[in-house]
Amino acid sequence: MALIVANQNVEWTWQYWGEHTVNQDGITATRFDRSAISRNFFLGFLAVVGLGLAIWRSWLSYLQTRTGLRQAATAERGLIIDRYQKGALMLESEELTVRLAGVYALRDLALSDPDETYILVLDVLTGFVRERTQKDIIREDGILSDATPKAPPKARFAPDLQEAIDAVSHIRNKVSDAILIEREAQWSLRIINSNLRHINLSYKNLTNGVFAGSIFDKAFILCADFSNCRLVNASFWGATVIATDISGANLKDVTMSAHTTFKVWAYEDNLPQDVPEELRKAIPLRHRSEPWGDFVNRAIKEWPDANWETYLKSFPPISDKKFQKIE
């Protein structure tokens, strides 16, 4: 076959395909067995046919495997959509326990398949918080904002909304590719003009969030990550904000009261924006590579009037592996 393919001078005679030997005198002798030659040609023909059949069967097997994988992916995607729809519908229930179960179901879905559901789950959870907290926007000092009071302010933030915020932070911390997914989707945490009074945001990852016009009155915020957040026109009346990172945050027109505790810090290469001068002077600045313990010791010496030994020493940040600002 190689000779034929190479277009060599092939002769179709018994002598050509016979067995050629050279004796000691240099004389070439030819011996041929017609049955052996015929058998070899027949076996060669069968080999070519067998090779073609093998290639054909391999191709069929490949097509079947690809079809099977496609069907499996379709079935899996259908299951994911079903889980997502059920979790989202549970958030509309009148029963608190059902809404909580919906939050947990969506959180587990995002953690199990972040490539497909990360943005979907965060969108529905943040939308759930926005829709439920924008119905009654009123500040503690009695100044109304976009709504009239329907009921006295509650002393506790709604547990289902609290769990939704906790789930968002938990998902962002646990998904290893969270930064890349958010950047590619151009997604950011948006809870604007929302009533978050009495919420507990301790150790929450809220970086790159947009909280413009939201109310954090009497909230408790310990060691949270507000880096690169937009807090324009936000209210912190009576709030307790301790050891929280506000690097790069925009605090334009933020309002506080005499009872507000606002002990925050920032990285020196990513200063907060539009911060009142009296507050700016009281914000310890951390070097990017500075260990937390070293920063605390330096802050205690350089800002003694702010009592940082009380507010920082016992409360390390949620993580030194920070989300980077999404350009």
C-alpha positions, 0 to 999 in steps of 0.5 A: 500500500505504501508503494502504491501511495508513493506512486512507485513503479509497481508491477502486477506480476507474480515475479514482482510480488514473490520472494527475492533472494541473493545467493553468495555469487550475487545471483538473484533468485525469485520464488513465489507462492501464488496462494501466499501472495493472494492471501497477503493481498486479501489480508491487506484489503481486510485491514483497510476495510477494518480500519475504515470500520474502526474510524466509522465506529469511533466517530459514531461513538464520539457523536453519541458521547457528545449528545449524551453530554449535551443532554446531561448538561441540559438536564442539569441546567434544567435542575438548576433553573428549577431550584432557582425558581423554587427558591425565588418563589419561597421569598414571596411567601407570607411565612417567615420560615418559608422565606428563610428556607428560600434564602438558604436554598439560594445560598446553597445553589450559588455555592454549588454552581457559581459559574451559572448561578452566582449573579442570579442568586445575588441579584434576587437576594439583593432585590429581595432586600431592596423591595422589602426595605424601600417601603418605609423610609423614615429617619430616626430624627423624624425627617421623612424621606420619600415615604410616610411612616406606617408603623413605629420603627422596630428595634430589630431588623427583619430576620429574613432580610438579615439572613439575605444580607448574610447570605450575600456576604457569605457567597462573596467570601466563599466563591473563589472566582467571585471577583472575576465573575463580578467584573465580567458581569459588571455587577455590583452590590446595590441596596440604595434608598433602603431602610436598614435600621437596626441591621447587624453588618458585623464581619460582612463583605460589602465591598464595591457596594452602592448604598446611596440614600440608605439608612443605617440608623442604630445599626451595629457594624463591626469589622465590616468591609465597606471598601470602595462603597458609595455611601452618599447621603447615607444616614448613621444616626445612633449607629455603632461602626467599629473597626470597619474598612472604608478604603476608597468609600464615598461618604459625601453628605453622610449624616451622623448624630451625637450618639453615633460611634464611627471608629473606622480605618482605611488603607493609605493608598486608597483614601475615603472620599468626601470625608469631613475634615474632623473625621478624616483626622481620626481615621488611622491609615494602614500600609498595604503590607502592614500586618494587622497586629502592627497596624493596631499597635501603631494606631494606638500610639498615633491616634490615642484620643480615639481609644483605638486600643479598645476598638481595634485590638480585639477585632481583626478584619474579616480577611486581609485578602481584599476584593479589588475595586472593579474598574 
